[in-house]
Amino acid sequence: MQHLLAWGLIGICLLTGSGKGGAMEEGPGSPKEPVRYIGKEKADTRYHDGRLRPVVGVQNYQVTRANRTHPERAEGVGWTYNHAPMLAYWEGRFYLEYLSNPVDEEIPPGQTLLVTSRDGIHWEPPQILFPVYTLPDGSTAIMHQRMGFYVAPNHRLLALGFVGLFPKPWDGTGVGRIVREVYTDGRFGPIYFIRYNSHHGWNEKNTHYPLYTASKDAGFVDACNALLADKLMTMQWWEEDRSTDGFYTVSGYEAPSFYHRKDGKVVGLWKWAHGALSEDEGKSWSPVVKLPTLIMDGAKVWGQRTKDGRYALVYNPNPLSDYRWPLGIVTSDDGILFDHLALVHGEVPPRRFRGRWKDFGPQYVRGMEAGNGDPPGDAMWVCYSVNKEDMWVSRIPVPVRTRVESPVHDTFDAMETNGFPTDWNIYSPQWCPVRVVEFPSATNKSLELQDSDPYNYARAVRLFPESQRATINVKILPRQTDTGRLEVEVMDGSGNRPIRIVFGEDGQIRAQDGRRQVRLQPYAANAWHDLQITLDTGKGIYSLAIDGKPALTEARFASKAASVERLSFRTGPYTDMPKLSTPTEPGEDVTDPNPDDPVALAVYHVDDVRVMPQP
């Protein structure tokens, strides 16, 4: 009888998932599958945006723009390979650290740069954080990093990098990991090694910098000791170190990020869709497993708990390593089951400078590790490089949503000048800023799009309730008629563009009627033009009135759309280049026009945006 009772209890455990080997140990959230994506959305990587719905109000800002012939407009040296950014927020300021080489990935010399910002929109010029390191034989090292910042328990901010060797700075043969303190006044402390690659013979005697314990600053030493004791932070070091001295509790995988589930377990995520669990803050890990529902390559994945108590993963949902677009996000209530793949960054400008292994697209995403800062507001922030040339950040509003339910009427008057335009999706390169400005006056603001970049554009998108019939009103003021281009488009949830209106470089307004473009009328500089669009997706037609007068009646859609839900303004033509077939190697620099010189400035103002869905 006792044997029968025991077997009955075991059966109950197996059915309910309790006990080792039960269903919970096999399913999502278990060591065999820490994370599962359950959503139906998948990225169509033939398109830069993956044909995904964008997160409402996500805003992309360019931090640095590489410039070879005018280094003073960039970081001061003119190097064009820039990659692997890291992000922190400390003492009211954003800190972004990134790698820089003259032309190619992993070809020396290399250095690490630091750039800061008060608001995440406007960034100071980069400073050299870790300079070029000269090796004993006179050659130069390559900087590398899988971890950038650490805010210690004593509130000291440490910045870190790794001194690696050609041709593989991440293979464990490098010199070691260096550290220095960043002070509140913007100065940097002395550079020290925090860990030598001693298993390859590097130590105090054959390196330029002393071990951190030589510092006379007890607070700095305490901060370094705290970091060395933090197994979750230092797990990021393994790839470049590869020591077998027992310092690392998990090895063999690249570029980890981690977050804490509500049950206290830590989820670790690595490149190539690998994951594992820890129940003791990284002192031990379950076996690292492949996560079959996460589609990604070696472009890094970022996971974190968001301020609304939910979870987010940000990554490139693309299995092709050379074509790293789009940058997407999935969200979760419990950190286990993730849903609703959505768009964070879907623009891919031309790669301006050739270089080895310069993959296309927004890539190598990182956010702020737990303890490394809490910017004001509810948004989450991530950083990444685009085409391994330029640094970008994205502000992602929380809670993450992809739909708007209420009619839109935006005057911009109550929005903060030069701040974040509420519920607007912004793509704002340095030479193409998008911002709320006090024009025509401080009490009558508008959204301004500038463009002086020969290879990029400004873009602003407003989502509105999904509609089959709607009336859209908007006022547009061009500052010029002899240069620049503004394309106004109404789009569906997949990015199709059935309605296309253009303020052209020749001073003419044109619109698409089916497959043909129709010239409508001239537009005036420094004058507001009122556009009213009435559309019917069931009939596949729209009408356009300009300044109260009919300009186009029952024009045919340029592409099919069962419904529409976005209004887009872009200061340049739509492009699908590069394609998945575009060669990444060896590539050539773009030269005509010179990418390092701005072109004639074009400025447009947008105001009084109203979208009214019709029954």
Secondary structure by P-SEA (a helix, b strand, c coil): caaaaaaaaaaaaaaaccccccccccccccccccccccccccccccccccccccccbbbbbbcbbbbcccccccccccccccccccccccccbbbbbbccccccccccccbbbbbbbcccccccccccccccccccccbbbbbbbcccccccccbbbbbbbbbccccccccccccbbbbbbbcccccccbbbbccccccccccccccccccccccccaaaaaaaaaaaacccccccccccccccccccccccccbbbbbbccccbbbbbbcccccccccccccccccccccccccccccbbbbbbcccccccccccccccccccccccccccccccccccccccccccccccccccccccccccccccccccccccccbbbbbbbccccccbbbbbcccccccccbbbbbcccccccccccccbbbbccccccccccccccccbbbbbbbbcccccbbbbbbbccccccbbbbbbbbbccccbbbbbbbbbcccccccbbbbbccccbbbbbcccbbbbcccccccbbbbbbbbbbcccccbbbbccccccccbbbbccccccccbbbbbccccccccccccccccccccccccccccccbbbbbbcbbbbbbcc
